[in-house]
Amino acid sequence: MIPAPTHTPNVTVVPTNDPLIATPTLAANTIGIGGYAQITGTEGQGLRIRALPGLNAETVFRGDEAEVFLVKDGPQVADGYTWWYLVAPYDETRAGWSAADFLAVVPSP
């Protein structure tokens, strides 16, 4: 007796992310999510970190000159500036939006 053929479904291979393949990195001197930025160019006055992107948004705290932050979101454009959402790596309560004009890219601490 010869067995009847069975139905073999078509299989579609779905690609998965391979953790061993490097993810894209940011170009040198480019602010981006996952990178680090340092406050600069405030002549020691510090930088207003705001609740939302924009000059009229509430100031939540003032970042110190040379303070380093992790970039978590952005960019957003408002009031003629490009804004990035920053979080202090040592204190997540120090977080808010900052104008890119006063930020410099730095390596991770």
Secondary structure, DSSP 8 states (H G I E B T S, - for coil): ------------------TTS------TT---TTSEEEE-SSTTS-EEEESSSSTTS-EEEEE-TT-EEEEEEEEEEETTEEEEEEEETTEEEEEEEEEGGGEEEE---
